[in-house]
Amino acid sequence: MKKTVTGIILCFLFISNGFSEITVTKMWERSRAQNNAAANVKIDISTTQKTIAVANDTIFLADNNPAQIYCYSAANGDYLTSFTSPSGDNMVLADKAGHICTTGPEGATYFNLSIRQANNTFTSVSLGATSKLAFPALYSDATDSMYVFTFVAAAKQIRRYTVFGGIVTAIKTVTITDLHSSYQTRETSVMPVTKDKVIITANLAFSTYVDMNHGDYVFTDLTRIITKNIPLDGAVYPTQPGGTVFTYKNRVYLVQGWTPSLTDYLLAGSFKIYDVTDEKNATIVYTQSEYLGVDARAYNIVTFQAVVKADGVYIYEYSPLNGMAAYKLTDTATDNVEIAKENTLRCFSENGTLTIMAPVGEQVKVYSVTGTLISSIEMQQPIASFDVDKHQLLLVCCGNEVVKVNN
């Protein structure tokens, strides 16, 4: 049960001459449609290349045949170089610090996470038996506690592996117990907002928030933020796997592939961007209807990665069989917004997890009621959470604000 909070609640004061205005600009495209795909992007075949990762202004595209990771310029999509990846791995990921990791091969017997080291070798971490699973995601930093998320289709289960020091130290599972028995697809994306909160996109079905501390769900308990008819946009086809989540100017956004109709091109590069800050009222902020190529239903995935910078959010897209493109998102109407420093701290505790909401860059300290410092963190995102001992009174401090939390 969620504990009540005594203190100052979240209350941002916006001073502006208008509302938020999202602008998305295409930076470049290297695709089948423009006949300019960069070297080693496999076009016109059923490709084993599936996902991209972006780190240090470089795009990484993995291939397990041959076992290579191909590198491209994030500025224009030009091919740069390649290096050998672990054999059988074809999923490439990047953590918050820019470390490159791969996963694979999937199967009932074993599934590995391989972390690239400074000397260009890979350290392998066994995640154990998985059977068919979905496209994985990383949260945090490989040099600290890192969290690996995936969806195991046969078990209808989201799994979170905590990896520290090259070993798995904990596995957290959440099962959607009554998900239809026919849902065996591996084409399900898991996208962490925090280590405890994720969005999953189920193939041809829905996108939903999942609280990793909730326990198992039944279908009716899910907050399905996007379905065929939600938001009401007239789309014929429901959501599709492949996407990314990012936080920008205190809003949470979801990018994912989109298909205008059942008779139109599928997974050829069109997508939508949703504001999903309010779990019960997702809104569409941008629709990209242009295609990077042709009907790509041979492989049901379009992958994205967003990189948040001071001047905006850079969104990189990869459509298997078709190519890559890059976009820049800005919120132009809030450039002159001032956010009051008063009344900006909010926190609550549930099941031994303390969740804090405060402005990015602020220093937040957590004390026991006796004055002992429990934790001090700088907010890297508007939301942070960590485990605390149950049955104690906590004091959370941010600037001149103090909030009491009954844990």
C-alpha positions in Angstrom: 0.0 0.0 0.0 1.3 3.4 -0.9 2.1 5.6 2.1 0.7 9.1 2.6 3.1 12.0 2.4 3.1 15.0 4.7 4.8 18.1 3.3 5.0 20.1 0.1 3.6 18.6 -3.0 4.6 19.0 -6.6 3.5 22.3 -8.0 5.4 23.7 -11.0 4.7 27.3 -11.9 5.0 28.0 -15.6 5.4 31.5 -16.9 5.0 31.5 -20.7 3.3 33.2 -23.6 2.1 29.9 -25.1 1.8 26.2 -24.7 4.4 23.5 -25.4 5.1 23.2 -29.1 6.9 20.1 -30.3 9.0 20.5 -33.5 10.6 17.5 -35.2 13.1 18.0 -38.1 14.6 15.2 -40.2 18.4 15.5 -40.1 19.3 12.8 -42.6 18.1 9.6 -44.2 20.1 6.7 -45.6 17.6 4.3 -47.0 16.2 2.1 -49.7 13.7 4.9 -50.6 16.5 7.4 -51.4 18.8 4.7 -52.8 21.7 5.9 -50.6 21.9 3.3 -47.8 25.4 3.3 -46.2 27.7 0.4 -46.6 26.9 -2.8 -44.6 23.3 -1.9 -44.0 21.6 -5.0 -45.4 18.9 -4.1 -47.9 16.7 -6.4 -50.0 17.2 -9.4 -47.8 15.6 -10.9 -44.7 18.3 -9.4 -42.4 19.8 -10.6 -39.2 20.4 -7.0 -38.3 17.8 -6.0 -35.8 18.7 -3.2 -33.4 20.8 0.0 -33.2 22.5 1.7 -30.4 23.9 5.2 -30.2 26.8 6.3 -28.1 29.5 9.0 -28.4 28.0 10.4 -31.6 28.3 6.9 -33.2 25.6 4.5 -34.4 26.3 0.8 -33.8 24.4 -1.8 -35.9 25.0 -5.4 -34.9 25.0 -8.4 -37.3 25.5 -12.0 -36.4 26.3 -13.1 -39.9 29.2 -12.4 -39.9 29.7 -11.6 -36.2 30.3 -7.8 -36.7 29.2 -4.5 -35.3 29.2 -1.8 -38.0 29.7 1.8 -37.0 28.2 4.9 -38.6 28.4 8.7 -38.1 25.4 10.0 -36.0 25.8 13.3 -37.9 25.1 12.0 -41.4 24.8 8.2 -41.4 28.1 7.6 -43.2 29.8 4.2 -42.6 32.9 4.5 -40.4 34.3 1.1 -39.4 33.5 -2.2 -37.9 34.7 -4.6 -35.2 34.0 -8.2 -34.3 31.2 -9.0 -31.9 30.5 -12.1 -29.9 29.4 -14.9 -32.3 25.6 -15.2 -32.5 24.9 -11.8 -30.9 22.7 -9.6 -33.0 21.2 -7.2 -30.5 23.3 -4.2 -29.7 22.6 -1.8 -26.8 24.2 1.2 -25.2 24.1 2.1 -21.5 23.8 5.6 -20.1 27.6 6.0 -20.0 28.1 5.0 -23.6 29.2 1.4 -23.0 28.3 -1.0 -25.9 26.7 -4.3 -25.0 25.3 -7.1 -27.0 22.9 -9.9 -26.2 22.3 -13.4 -27.6 21.9 -16.0 -28.8 18.5 -16.6 -27.5 17.4 -20.1 -26.7 16.1 -22.3 -24.0 19.5 -23.2 -22.7 21.3 -19.9 -22.3 21.2 -16.1 -23.0 24.2 -13.9 -22.5 24.9 -10.2 -22.1 28.4 -9.2 -23.4 29.9 -5.9 -22.2 32.6 -4.3 -24.4 35.7 -3.3 -22.5 38.2 -0.5 -23.1 40.6 -3.0 -24.8 37.8 -4.0 -27.3 37.2 -7.4 -25.7 33.9 -8.5 -24.4 33.0 -9.7 -20.9 30.2 -12.2 -21.0 27.5 -12.3 -18.3 25.2 -15.3 -18.3 21.5 -14.5 -17.8 20.4 -18.1 -17.8 17.8 -20.0 -19.7 15.1 -17.9 -21.4 13.4 -19.6 -24.3 12.0 -17.1 -26.8 12.4 -13.6 -25.6 11.8 -10.1 -26.8 14.1 -7.1 -27.6 16.1 -6.3 -24.5 16.9 -2.9 -23.0 19.5 -1.5 -20.5 19.1 1.0 -17.7 22.0 2.6 -15.8 25.7 2.1 -16.2 27.8 -1.0 -16.8 30.5 0.2 -14.4 27.9 0.2 -11.6 24.7 -1.7 -11.0 23.1 -2.2 -14.4 19.6 -3.4 -15.1 18.8 -5.6 -18.2 15.1 -5.8 -19.1 13.5 -8.3 -21.5 10.1 -10.0 -22.1 10.0 -13.8 -22.1 7.1 -14.7 -24.3 6.5 -18.3 -23.2 6.2 -17.1 -19.6 4.2 -13.9 -20.4 6.8 -12.3 -18.2 8.9 -9.1 -17.9 12.3 -9.8 -16.4 14.8 -7.4 -14.8 18.3 -8.7 -14.3 20.5 -6.7 -11.9 24.1 -7.0 -13.1 27.0 -6.0 -10.9 30.7 -6.9 -11.1 30.0 -9.2 -14.1 27.4 -11.4 -12.4 23.6 -11.4 -12.0 22.9 -10.4 -8.4 19.1 -10.4 -8.6 16.2 -11.3 -11.0 12.9 -9.5 -10.7 9.9 -10.8 -12.6 6.4 -9.5 -13.3 4.0 -11.8 -15.1 0.8 -10.8 -17.0 -0.9 -13.9 -15.8 -3.9 -14.0 -18.2 -2.3 -12.6 -21.3 -3.9 -14.7 -24.1 -2.3 -18.1 -24.5 -1.7 -17.5 -28.2 0.6 -14.5 -27.4 3.9 -16.3 -28.0 5.6 -13.6 -30.1 9.1 -12.4 -29.2 8.3 -9.1 -30.9 7.7 -7.2 -27.6 9.7 -4.2 -26.6 10.5 -3.4 -22.9 11.5 0.3 -22.4 12.6 1.4 -18.9 11.6 4.9 -17.7 13.3 4.1 -14.4 14.7 0.9 -12.9 11.3 0.3 -11.4 8.9 1.5 -14.1 8.8 0.3 -17.7 6.7 0.6 -20.8 6.1 -2.5 -22.9 4.8 -2.6 -26.4 3.0 -5.8 -27.3 2.9 -6.8 -30.9 -0.3 -5.7 -32.7 -2.0 -5.1 -29.3 -1.2 -2.3 -26.9 1.5 -0.3 -25.0 1.3 -0.2 -21.2 3.1 0.9 -18.1 4.3 -1.8 -15.8 5.5 -1.2 -12.2 8.2 -3.7 -11.4 7.2 -3.5 -7.7 3.5 -4.2 -8.4 3.7 -8.0 -8.4 1.9 -9.9 -11.1 -0.8 -8.3 -13.2 -4.1 -9.5 -14.7 -4.9 -7.9 -18.0 -7.6 -5.6 -16.6 -5.1 -4.1 -14.2 -2.8 -2.8 -17.0 -2.9 0.9 -17.7 -3.0 0.5 -21.5 -1.8 3.9 -22.7 -2.0 3.2 -26.4 -4.3 0.7 -28.2 -6.0 0.7 -31.6 -8.4 3.4 -30.5 -6.4 5.2 -27.7 -5.4 7.9 -28.4 -8.3 8.4 -30.8 -6.3 9.1 -34.0 -8.2 7.1 -36.6 -5.4 4.6 -37.0 -6.5 1.3 -38.4 -3.5 -0.7 -37.2 -2.7 -1.0 -33.5 0.7 -0.4 -32.1 3.8 -2.3 -33.1 7.0 -3.4 -31.4 10.1 -1.3 -31.4 10.5 2.0 -29.7 12.3 4.2 -27.1 11.3 6.2 -24.1 13.0 9.5 -23.1 12.4 12.3 -20.6 12.7 15.9 -21.9 11.7 19.1 -20.1 10.0 17.2 -17.3 7.8 15.3 -19.8 8.0 11.6 -20.7 7.8 10.6 -24.4 7.4 7.3 -26.2 8.5 6.8 -29.8 7.3 3.7 -31.7 6.6 2.4 -35.1 3.2 3.0 -36.7 1.3 1.8 -39.7 -1.5 3.9 -41.2 -3.6 1.0 -42.4 -3.8 -2.7 -42.9 -3.4 -2.3 -46.7 -0.5 0.2 -46.5 3.2 -0.4 -46.0 4.0 -2.2 -42.7 7.0 -1.2 -40.6 8.6 0.7 -43.4 9.7 3.6 -41.3 6.6 5.6 -40.3 6.3 6.3 -36.5 4.6 8.4 -33.9 5.8 10.2 -30.8 3.5 10.2 -27.8 3.5 12.3 -24.6 2.9 9.6 -22.0 3.5 11.7 -18.9 -0.1 11.2 -17.8 -0.6 7.4 -17.9 -4.3 7.8 -18.4 -4.2 10.4 -21.1 -1.5 9.8 -23.8 -1.4 12.4 -26.6 0.2 12.3 -30.0 2.7 15.1 -30.5 4.2 14.1 -33.8 3.4 11.7 -36.7 5.9 10.7 -39.3 4.2 9.2 -42.3 7.1 9.0 -44.7 8.6 5.6 -45.6 12.2 4.6 -45.6 11.4 1.9 -48.2 9.0 -0.9 -48.8 6.6 -3.2 -46.8 8.9 -4.7 -44.2 6.6 -7.3 -42.6 9.3 -9.9 -43.2 10.6 -8.7 -39.9 8.2 -7.1 -37.4 10.3 -4.4 -35.8 11.4 -0.8 -36.2 14.0 0.3 -33.6 14.8 3.7 -32.2 17.2 5.3 -29.7 16.9 8.8 -28.4 19.8 10.9 -27.1 18.9 13.9 -25.0 21.2 16.9 -25.4 21.0 20.6 -24.3 19.7 21.7 -27.6 17.1 19.0 -28.1 16.5 15.3 -28.5 18.2 13.4 -31.3 16.1 10.4 -32.4 17.8 7.6 -34.5 15.7 5.1 -36.3 16.5 1.8 -38.0 14.0 -0.1 -40.2 15.3 -3.6 -41.1 15.2 -4.1 -44.9 15.0 -0.3 -45.4 17.7 1.7 -43.7 18.3 4.5 -41.1 17.3 8.0 -40.4 17.8 10.7 -37.8 15.5 13.4 -36.4 15.8 16.3 -33.9 12.9 17.1 -31.5 12.7 20.4 -29.7 10.1 22.1 -27.5 10.3 25.6 -28.9 7.4 27.1 -26.9 9.0 26.4 -23.6 12.4 28.0 -24.3 11.3 31.1 -22.3 9.4 29.2 -19.6 10.5 29.8 -16.0 9.9 27.1 -13.5 9.5 28.3 -9.9 11.9 26.8 -7.5 9.3 26.7 -4.7 7.1 23.6 -4.3 8.9 21.4 -6.7 9.6 18.4 -4.5 7.4 15.3 -4.3 8.0 11.9 -3.0 6.3 8.7 -1.9 7.1 5.3 -0.6 5.7 2.0 -1.5 6.8 -1.6 -0.6 10.2 -0.4 0.5 10.9 1.8 -2.5 11.3 5.5 -2.1 10.4 7.5 -5.3 11.4 11.1 -5.6 10.3 13.7 -8.1 12.4 16.9 -8.3 14.0 19.1 -11.0 16.9 17.7 -13.0 20.2 18.9 -11.5 18.9 19.5 -8.0 20.7 17.8 -5.1 18.3 15.7 -3.0 19.3 14.3 0.5 17.4 11.7 2.5 17.8 11.5 6.3 16.4 9.3 9.0 14.3 11.1 11.6 17.4 11.1 13.9 19.4 13.1 11.4 21.5 10.3 9.8 22.2 10.8 6.1 20.8 7.8 4.2 21.4 9.0 0.7 22.5 12.0 -1.4 21.7 12.1 -5.1 21.8 14.6 -7.9 18.7 14.3 -10.0 19.7 13.0 -13.5 16.0 12.6 -14.5 12.8 14.1 -13.0 12.1 10.8 -11.3 14.5 8.7 -9.1 13.8 5.7 -6.9 15.8 3.4 -4.6 15.2 0.8 -1.9 15.0 1.9 1.7 14.2 0.0 4.9 10.5 -0.3 5.7 8.8 1.1 8.8 10.7 4.2 9.3 10.1 8.0 9.0 12.3 9.7 6.4 13.0 13.3 5.8 13.7 14.2 2.1 15.4 17.6 1.5 15.8 19.6 -1.7 16.9 23.2 -1.4 14.7 24.8 1.2 12.1 22.1 1.0 11.6 19.2 3.4 9.1 16.4 3.0 8.3 13.7 5.6 7.7 10.2 4.3 6.2 7.4 6.3 7.9 4.4 4.8 
